[in-house]
Amino acid sequence: MVAALRKAFNSSFTIEQYEKFLKELHSYHEGAIEFRVAETPIFIDKAFTRKLLDACESIVDVIVDPSFREITQRSIPKGENVPNENDHTHMIAFDFGICINKENELEPQLIEMQGFPTLYAFQVLYPEVLRRHFPIPENYTQYLGGYTRETYLKDLRDLLLGTHSPEEVILLEIKPEQQKTRIDFYCNEDYTNIKPVCITKLIQEGKALYYIDNGIKTRIRRIYNRVIFDDLHAQKDALGDFVDITQDLDVEWIPHPNWFYRISKFTLPLIRHPYIPATFYLNELKQVPADLENYVLKPLFSFAGQGVVIDVNEDDISKIKDPENWILQKKVTYADVIPTPDIPAKAEIRIMYIWKDGWARPKAAINLARLSKGKMIGVRYNKDKEWVGGSVAYFEQ
């Protein structure tokens, strides 16, 4: 996206460089990175960064409105409303496609958002390793909002630990050692000393939760939650007995599970902005758009692109038995924006916010990116392709 930097990067790139980079990256936690790591980062100039942040802040305006929680109460599925909800989420991720508009100009378009954690720790390590193997200008950084490595990690530790010691805080997941994002759990432990713990390892006594830490039964005061209920429901029969986390438990949540639903695809129809595609609740749609081929149909309560209908027709809509749980979203045109040795790659950028207690608003902090040459962003659409996969955006300062 910054032509001179892209030309210089591509012309100096070698497979040997890339392999050395991967070798170092994998050496920190061998076997923990299952996803493909792309050959290149994305370089973002100041003007495009402003567009991204302008869209994010317009969504934040909606989220901080006093009526937001009432409006989004329906977003929480029956049986998954967890007690003791915080006043706000502590993490938000906004996913933008780099798109091309009718004037042939590049612009961001929001694809999804989530009031839920993502790779907040791995995206510290990965760009640092990348910088050691490839020419990244000093005035470009993965951080936003004036953050540096030191200030970001301080706020991340403060956010996750609160007033507690690391042994009283856990990262809660389902079989964390098997998750594709487990590299982030291990990096998070490196930076914060918070251990990943499987939901099946929780011990409940009344409202209190415990886990075994180095042979010692230890009280859990705070949970860095990475459990997604969709995954939990899908695996519950294989897990055996485990604590029901929808109970009234004496723990603090970071972020609280309810915010996974409140800030999600459910929120999209509430927002109007040039960089946010028109989105409608299916049950509130007065009539099916004449240009239905320009829309995508998405279930509200699914994760990682499951159930999305890309090429929608009226028959698809008529088959929906629960239209209140679906949205119709205007398609966007991804730009072939990253020149590569064969065909150009498309790109998405995830802007990651943190929100400490006491702050009036969340702050943009760090990012990740994904490159694709397939029909959609995702592993199954990019098999046997190069210059695709997980990446990072470096922003001009």
Helices and strands as residue ranges (DSSP letters): H 3-12, H 15-27, E 42-44, H 46-63, H 68-71, G 73-75, E 91-100, E 106-114, H 122-133, E 140-141, H 149-161, G 166-168, E 169-173, G 176-178, H 182-192, E 195-198, G 199-201, E 203-205, E 208-213, E 216-220, E 222-225, H 229-239, E 252-254, H 258-262, G 265-270, E 279-281, G 282-284, G 292-294, E 295-299, H 314-318, G 323-325, E 326-330, E 346-354, E 363-372, G 379-381, E 389-391, E 393-396
